Amino acid sequence: MRQEERIAMRHKLAIAAALAVLASPALAQSQGDWTLGFGIANVNPKSDNGTLAGGTVPVSIDDNTRPSITFEYFIRDNIGIEVLGALPFKHSIKSNGTEIGTVKHLPPVVSLQYHFDAHPRWKPFVGLGVNFTGFWDGEAKGPLAGSDLRVKNSWGLAAHLGVDHWINERSALRADLRWIDIGADVELNGQNIGTVDVDPVVVGISYVMKF
């Protein structure tokens, strides 16, 4: 193939590639759109969760994975308000490797999010919001068995980071990370014995539908 033919072929390939990009659906999220996502979320508390009883009882809280649901409404192009929900999480509370209690909780989050329109199909996003964590069914175990264990509710900030891979105009696969500020007072037999700093990272995978 002659040099002129090679150059002409390259020009044709470049034009074809440009036309293919232009023909790809933008898959932008526009004002008035809303999405519904179903997935799983793993709540993984930080490694050092503080101490109780005047600093004499170090505590650690294990992780838990449950089904999750998200709803997001776009108030502007690429800007949405999202609500996160899930089935109740249950965590084991340990001290020096010994389980001293369990507790259930729900950490719903309301976030304001910005979705970057950086690629026809890959849409990263960031968000910042408010979390309310409700605790219930505290149960003392091990050396505390028979005591009345309660973990108080908590308010805090939450940060969100993720990416959507749009399969088509109406559905996407999502991977995301959240950090939630959760610090809760603990009561034993009606007496405050300290605060646990949960501050989990929440790892999620979900299937998102746009309407």
Solvent accessible surface area in square Angstrom, and as a share of the most:
residue,aa,sasa,rsa
1,M,137,0.61
2,R,162,0.59
3,Q,99,0.44
4,E,117,0.52
5,E,77,0.34
6,R,103,0.38
7,I,72,0.37
8,A,45,0.35
9,M,88,0.39
10,R,146,0.53
11,H,113,0.50
12,K,131,0.55
13,L,111,0.55
14,A,63,0.49
15,I,106,0.54
16,A,57,0.44
17,A,59,0.45
18,A,53,0.41
19,L,108,0.54
20,A,60,0.47
21,V,98,0.56
22,L,144,0.71
23,A,84,0.65
24,S,45,0.29
25,P,45,0.28
26,A,68,0.53
27,L,11,0.05
28,A,37,0.28
29,Q,2,0.01
30,S,48,0.31
31,Q,109,0.48
32,G,36,0.35
33,D,29,0.15
34,W,92,0.32
35,T,5,0.03
36,L,40,0.20
37,G,1,0.01
38,F,95,0.39
39,G,19,0.18
40,I,94,0.47
41,A,7,0.05
42,N,35,0.18
43,V,2,0.01
44,N,75,0.39
45,P,10,0.06
46,K,83,0.35
47,S,110,0.71
48,D,100,0.52
49,N,0,0.00
50,G,20,0.19
51,T,62,0.36
52,L,8,0.04
53,A,48,0.38
54,G,81,0.78
55,G,45,0.44
56,T,104,0.60
57,V,44,0.25
58,P,54,0.34
59,V,8,0.05
60,S,47,0.30
61,I,23,0.12
62,D,59,0.31
63,D,68,0.35
64,N,40,0.21
65,T,64,0.37
66,R,87,0.32
67,P,59,0.37
68,S,14,0.09
69,I,73,0.37
70,T,15,0.09
71,F,86,0.36
72,E,2,0.01
73,Y,97,0.37
74,F,0,0.00
75,I,57,0.29
76,R,142,0.52
77,D,89,0.46
78,N,22,0.11
79,I,53,0.27
80,G,0,0.00
81,I,70,0.36
82,E,0,0.00
83,V,66,0.38
84,L,14,0.07
85,G,22,0.21
86,A,23,0.18
87,L,89,0.44
88,P,50,0.32
89,F,3,0.01
90,K,99,0.42
91,H,7,0.03
92,S,14,0.09
93,I,8,0.04
94,K,77,0.33
95,S,12,0.08
96,N,131,0.67
97,G,66,0.63
98,T,67,0.39
99,E,57,0.26
100,I,10,0.05
101,G,0,0.00
102,T,8,0.05
103,V,6,0.04
104,K,66,0.28
105,H,6,0.03
106,L,55,0.28
107,P,8,0.05
108,P,52,0.33
109,V,1,0.00
110,V,77,0.44
111,S,2,0.01
112,L,98,0.49
113,Q,2,0.01
114,Y,92,0.35
115,H,0,0.00
116,F,86,0.36
117,D,79,0.41
118,A,82,0.63
119,H,87,0.39
120,P,45,0.28
121,R,78,0.28
122,W,124,0.44
123,K,2,0.01
124,P,48,0.30
125,F,0,0.00
126,V,64,0.37
127,G,12,0.12
128,L,111,0.55
129,G,8,0.08
130,V,76,0.44
131,N,0,0.00
132,F,67,0.28
133,T,0,0.00
134,G,13,0.13
135,F,26,0.11
136,W,100,0.35
137,D,87,0.45
138,G,27,0.26
139,E,93,0.42
140,A,10,0.08
141,K,62,0.26
142,G,48,0.46
143,P,104,0.65
144,L,47,0.23
145,A,69,0.54
146,G,87,0.84
147,S,33,0.21
148,D,63,0.33
149,L,10,0.05
150,R,148,0.54
151,V,11,0.07
152,K,96,0.41
153,N,85,0.44
154,S,5,0.04
155,W,181,0.64
156,G,13,0.13
157,L,104,0.52
158,A,2,0.02
159,A,43,0.33
160,H,7,0.03
161,L,101,0.50
162,G,10,0.09
163,V,47,0.27
164,D,0,0.00
165,H,54,0.24
166,W,1,0.00
167,I,83,0.42
168,N,72,0.37
169,E,103,0.46
170,R,138,0.51
171,S,9,0.06
172,A,0,0.00
173,L,93,0.46
174,R,10,0.04
175,A,52,0.40
176,D,18,0.09
177,L,84,0.42
178,R,9,0.03
179,W,111,0.39
180,I,1,0.00
181,D,54,0.28
182,I,1,0.00
183,G,35,0.34
184,A,1,0.00
185,D,59,0.31
186,V,1,0.01
187,E,38,0.17
188,L,31,0.15
189,N,93,0.48
190,G,53,0.51
191,Q,127,0.56
192,N,92,0.47
193,I,37,0.19
194,G,22,0.21
195,T,57,0.33
196,V,4,0.02
197,D,56,0.29
198,V,11,0.06
199,D,27,0.14
200,P,1,0.01
201,V,64,0.37
202,V,6,0.04
203,V,69,0.39
204,G,8,0.08
205,I,112,0.57
206,S,15,0.10
207,Y,89,0.34
208,V,1,0.01
209,M,54,0.24
210,K,18,0.08
211,F,99,0.41
